[in-house]
Amino acid sequence: MVERKGALARLLPHAVLLIGVAIVAFPVYLAIIGSTHENAVIANGQMPLWPGTTAFDTYYRTIFVGAGRTTREPVSTMLLNSLTMALLIAVGKIAISILSAYAVTYFRFPGRMAFFWLIFVTLMLPVEVRIYPTYKVAADLGLLDSMAGLTLPLIASATATLLFRQFFMTVPDELVEASKIDGAGPFRFFKDTLLPLSRTNMAALFVILFIYGWNQYLWPLLITTRDDMQTIVIGIKKMIVTSDALTEWQVVMATAVLAMLPPVFVVVAMQKLFVRGLVETEK
């Protein structure tokens, strides 16, 4: 009886996990299958659960030719815009945050904590709250329909600054003293000591911030008017029109599948560093 309970206790978590994976993965599977069928099959609600025969034509047209009746740019352009935007936001946030956290942690100057709390207070002012003044400033600076306009207003991060500051406060003071004895200045201590120690933290933040930048919707919708500057999220929204008869569902599903690939690749490629950055306690 004890062995049976032990076996059941081991199998139950796996069964629950498999059910959860099936629930999450089934819509993705439907999108992949839908991208291989003709639009009439999908629109009529008769789509089977096995692949069709139009996969190559649909993906070729989606990536290289055009993404539907409502947008004239191919999905490759949208993917490049989203990838550039997400990378610039992630790298920019990490660079600015780690420098600001280094400054408020290791430098003693008047108003140091006041500056830190001013940075922290900006958590209450996300871009959705300050959307009008941010758009006005971007328009006055001529940043509409530009990659600078897509990324600069989103590039600062109080959360990342707080996380880096908390990590820097756990670094032993002996490392600072040893660097001073070796004659290392502030920049060398930052480059040779803190950056290598922060590698897992930066990796974890990069994954989170990359997905944050990739999924941006409201700001790209306002700041871009040209088709060649729209991101993949905006492109998917424009493909879905009011009338189902005008929506090319196979193209929409192919675009959705392609839009999932870069975030999935980033998460899978940096999975080990991401987990270590979140759970590692000994530095």
KAKA-V451634 format. One record per residue. N is the residue number from 1. RES is the residue in three letters. SS is DSSP state (a for helix, b for strand, c for the rest). PSI is psi in whole degrees, -180 to 180 (* if undefined). NEAR is the number of other ideal C-beta (glycine too) atoms within 12 Angstrom. Layout:
n=<N & N>
res=<RES & RES>
ss=<SS & SS>
psi=<PSI & PSI>
near=<NEAR & NEAR>
//
This chain:
n=<1 & 2 & 3 & 4 & 5 & 6 & 7 & 8 & 9 & 10 & 11 & 12 & 13 & 14 & 15 & 16 & 17 & 18 & 19 & 20 & 21 & 22 & 23 & 24 & 25 & 26 & 27 & 28 & 29 & 30 & 31 & 32 & 33 & 34 & 35 & 36 & 37 & 38 & 39 & 40 & 41 & 42 & 43 & 44 & 45 & 46 & 47 & 48 & 49 & 50 & 51 & 52 & 53 & 54 & 55 & 56 & 57 & 58 & 59 & 60 & 61 & 62 & 63 & 64 & 65 & 66 & 67 & 68 & 69 & 70 & 71 & 72 & 73 & 74 & 75 & 76 & 77 & 78 & 79 & 80 & 81 & 82 & 83 & 84 & 85 & 86 & 87 & 88 & 89 & 90 & 91 & 92 & 93 & 94 & 95 & 96 & 97 & 98 & 99 & 100 & 101 & 102 & 103 & 104 & 105 & 106 & 107 & 108 & 109 & 110 & 111 & 112 & 113 & 114 & 115 & 116 & 117 & 118 & 119 & 120 & 121 & 122 & 123 & 124 & 125 & 126 & 127 & 128 & 129 & 130 & 131 & 132 & 133 & 134 & 135 & 136 & 137 & 138 & 139 & 140 & 141 & 142 & 143 & 144 & 145 & 146 & 147 & 148 & 149 & 150 & 151 & 152 & 153 & 154 & 155 & 156 & 157 & 158 & 159 & 160 & 161 & 162 & 163 & 164 & 165 & 166 & 167 & 168 & 169 & 170 & 171 & 172 & 173 & 174 & 175 & 176 & 177 & 178 & 179 & 180 & 181 & 182 & 183 & 184 & 185 & 186 & 187 & 188 & 189 & 190 & 191 & 192 & 193 & 194 & 195 & 196 & 197 & 198 & 199 & 200 & 201 & 202 & 203 & 204 & 205 & 206 & 207 & 208 & 209 & 210 & 211 & 212 & 213 & 214 & 215 & 216 & 217 & 218 & 219 & 220 & 221 & 222 & 223 & 224 & 225 & 226 & 227 & 228 & 229 & 230 & 231 & 232 & 233 & 234 & 235 & 236 & 237 & 238 & 239 & 240 & 241 & 242 & 243 & 244 & 245 & 246 & 247 & 248 & 249 & 250 & 251 & 252 & 253 & 254 & 255 & 256 & 257 & 258 & 259 & 260 & 261 & 262 & 263 & 264 & 265 & 266 & 267 & 268 & 269 & 270 & 271 & 272 & 273 & 274 & 275 & 276 & 277 & 278 & 279 & 280 & 281 & 282 & 283>
res=<MET & VAL & GLU & ARG & LYS & GLY & ALA & LEU & ALA & ARG & LEU & LEU & PRO & HIS & ALA & VAL & LEU & LEU & ILE & GLY & VAL & ALA & ILE & VAL & ALA & PHE & PRO & VAL & TYR & LEU & ALA & ILE & ILE & GLY & SER & THR & HIS & GLU & ASN & ALA & VAL & ILE & ALA & ASN & GLY & GLN & MET & PRO & LEU & TRP & PRO & GLY & THR & THR & ALA & PHE & ASP & THR & TYR & TYR & ARG & THR & ILE & PHE & VAL & GLY & ALA & GLY & ARG & THR & THR & ARG & GLU & PRO & VAL & SER & THR & MET & LEU & LEU & ASN & SER & LEU & THR & MET & ALA & LEU & LEU & ILE & ALA & VAL & GLY & LYS & ILE & ALA & ILE & SER & ILE & LEU & SER & ALA & TYR & ALA & VAL & THR & TYR & PHE & ARG & PHE & PRO & GLY & ARG & MET & ALA & PHE & PHE & TRP & LEU & ILE & PHE & VAL & THR & LEU & MET & LEU & PRO & VAL & GLU & VAL & ARG & ILE & TYR & PRO & THR & TYR & LYS & VAL & ALA & ALA & ASP & LEU & GLY & LEU & LEU & ASP & SER & MET & ALA & GLY & LEU & THR & LEU & PRO & LEU & ILE & ALA & SER & ALA & THR & ALA & THR & LEU & LEU & PHE & ARG & GLN & PHE & PHE & MET & THR & VAL & PRO & ASP & GLU & LEU & VAL & GLU & ALA & SER & LYS & ILE & ASP & GLY & ALA & GLY & PRO & PHE & ARG & PHE & PHE & LYS & ASP & THR & LEU & LEU & PRO & LEU & SER & ARG & THR & ASN & MET & ALA & ALA & LEU & PHE & VAL & ILE & LEU & PHE & ILE & TYR & GLY & TRP & ASN & GLN & TYR & LEU & TRP & PRO & LEU & LEU & ILE & THR & THR & ARG & ASP & ASP & MET & GLN & THR & ILE & VAL & ILE & GLY & ILE & LYS & LYS & MET & ILE & VAL & THR & SER & ASP & ALA & LEU & THR & GLU & TRP & GLN & VAL & VAL & MET & ALA & THR & ALA & VAL & LEU & ALA & MET & LEU & PRO & PRO & VAL & PHE & VAL & VAL & VAL & ALA & MET & GLN & LYS & LEU & PHE & VAL & ARG & GLY & LEU & VAL & GLU & THR & GLU & LYS>
ss=<c & a & a & a & a & a & a & a & a & a & a & a & a & a & a & a & a & a & a & a & a & a & a & a & a & a & a & a & a & a & a & a & a & a & c & c & c & c & a & a & a & a & a & c & c & c & c & c & c & c & c & c & c & c & a & a & a & a & a & a & a & a & a & a & a & c & c & c & c & c & c & c & c & c & a & a & a & a & a & a & a & a & a & a & a & a & a & a & a & a & a & a & a & a & a & a & a & a & a & a & a & a & a & a & a & a & c & c & c & c & c & a & a & a & a & a & a & a & a & a & a & a & a & a & c & c & c & c & c & c & a & a & a & a & a & a & a & a & a & a & c & c & c & c & c & c & a & a & a & a & a & a & a & a & c & c & c & a & a & a & a & a & a & a & a & a & a & a & c & c & c & c & a & a & a & a & a & a & a & a & a & c & c & c & c & a & a & a & a & a & a & a & a & a & a & a & a & c & a & a & a & a & a & a & a & a & a & a & a & a & a & a & a & a & c & c & c & a & a & a & a & a & a & c & c & c & a & a & a & c & c & a & a & a & a & a & a & a & a & c & c & c & c & c & c & c & c & c & a & a & a & a & a & a & a & a & a & a & a & a & a & a & a & a & a & a & a & a & a & c & a & a & a & a & a & a & a & a & a & c & c & c & c>
psi=<-39 & -41 & -39 & -43 & -38 & -42 & -41 & -40 & -31 & -35 & -32 & -47 & -38 & -39 & -44 & -41 & -43 & -39 & -43 & -43 & -41 & -41 & -42 & -39 & -21 & -45 & -36 & -42 & -42 & -39 & -42 & -45 & -42 & -31 & -9 & 2 & 164 & 159 & -37 & -37 & -41 & -45 & -31 & 0 & 25 & 23 & 125 & 174 & 20 & 158 & 152 & -159 & 5 & 20 & -49 & -47 & -42 & -48 & -37 & -46 & -40 & -44 & -42 & -25 & -66 & 158 & 14 & -180 & -24 & -6 & 138 & -8 & 143 & 159 & -26 & -39 & -43 & -42 & -41 & -42 & -46 & -41 & -45 & -45 & -47 & -42 & -45 & -41 & -46 & -50 & -42 & -43 & -44 & -44 & -48 & -41 & -42 & -33 & -43 & -39 & -39 & -40 & -47 & -13 & -42 & -11 & 138 & 110 & 157 & 135 & 18 & -51 & -30 & -42 & -40 & -45 & -31 & -41 & -43 & -35 & -26 & -11 & -26 & 0 & 67 & 170 & -29 & -31 & -39 & 35 & -41 & -53 & -35 & -43 & -39 & -44 & -44 & -40 & -42 & -30 & 1 & 34 & 5 & 145 & 45 & 156 & -31 & -41 & -33 & -31 & -41 & -45 & -14 & 7 & -17 & 148 & 111 & -34 & -48 & -37 & -44 & -44 & -43 & -39 & -44 & -36 & -44 & -31 & -16 & -9 & 128 & 143 & -23 & -32 & -39 & -45 & -40 & -38 & -39 & -40 & -37 & -4 & 17 & 134 & -178 & -42 & -40 & -39 & -41 & -45 & -43 & -20 & -56 & -42 & -48 & -38 & -26 & 8 & -48 & -36 & -42 & -37 & -44 & -44 & -36 & -44 & -48 & -46 & -31 & -46 & -36 & -47 & -37 & -36 & 5 & 134 & -54 & -49 & -48 & -32 & -36 & -39 & -16 & 138 & -21 & 144 & -34 & -4 & -2 & 150 & 173 & -34 & -43 & -38 & -42 & -42 & -40 & -27 & -28 & 104 & 175 & -43 & 126 & -28 & -26 & -12 & 124 & 89 & -31 & -34 & -40 & -45 & -37 & -40 & -40 & -40 & -45 & -34 & -23 & -22 & -49 & -47 & -40 & -42 & -43 & -44 & -45 & -43 & -32 & 24 & -47 & -47 & -36 & -48 & -43 & -38 & -28 & -34 & -13 & 131 & -29 & 120 & *>
near=<7 & 8 & 9 & 10 & 11 & 11 & 13 & 14 & 14 & 14 & 14 & 14 & 12 & 14 & 15 & 14 & 15 & 14 & 14 & 13 & 14 & 14 & 13 & 12 & 17 & 15 & 16 & 21 & 22 & 22 & 29 & 28 & 27 & 37 & 41 & 32 & 33 & 24 & 31 & 18 & 24 & 30 & 21 & 14 & 12 & 14 & 26 & 17 & 14 & 15 & 20 & 26 & 15 & 27 & 23 & 16 & 21 & 39 & 26 & 19 & 24 & 40 & 29 & 19 & 20 & 26 & 41 & 33 & 18 & 25 & 33 & 19 & 31 & 29 & 44 & 24 & 31 & 41 & 34 & 24 & 39 & 41 & 29 & 28 & 43 & 39 & 28 & 30 & 41 & 37 & 24 & 32 & 36 & 38 & 27 & 28 & 40 & 35 & 30 & 32 & 39 & 32 & 27 & 30 & 34 & 29 & 21 & 11 & 13 & 8 & 13 & 20 & 17 & 13 & 22 & 28 & 18 & 19 & 29 & 26 & 14 & 23 & 17 & 14 & 18 & 20 & 32 & 18 & 13 & 20 & 20 & 14 & 14 & 27 & 24 & 16 & 19 & 29 & 19 & 12 & 16 & 12 & 24 & 24 & 21 & 25 & 29 & 22 & 31 & 40 & 35 & 24 & 37 & 36 & 31 & 30 & 35 & 27 & 25 & 39 & 35 & 27 & 31 & 40 & 33 & 21 & 31 & 35 & 20 & 20 & 29 & 15 & 14 & 11 & 23 & 25 & 14 & 16 & 24 & 17 & 11 & 14 & 10 & 19 & 15 & 20 & 16 & 16 & 28 & 28 & 18 & 18 & 29 & 34 & 24 & 16 & 26 & 37 & 24 & 28 & 38 & 33 & 27 & 32 & 39 & 37 & 34 & 30 & 40 & 36 & 28 & 31 & 42 & 38 & 26 & 35 & 26 & 25 & 33 & 42 & 23 & 27 & 38 & 36 & 16 & 21 & 23 & 21 & 30 & 38 & 43 & 44 & 34 & 38 & 42 & 38 & 25 & 33 & 34 & 25 & 19 & 9 & 11 & 16 & 14 & 18 & 27 & 35 & 36 & 37 & 43 & 36 & 42 & 44 & 46 & 30 & 32 & 36 & 37 & 30 & 26 & 31 & 29 & 20 & 20 & 28 & 23 & 15 & 17 & 28 & 18 & 18 & 24 & 27 & 15 & 21 & 29 & 20 & 13 & 20 & 11 & 9 & 21>
//
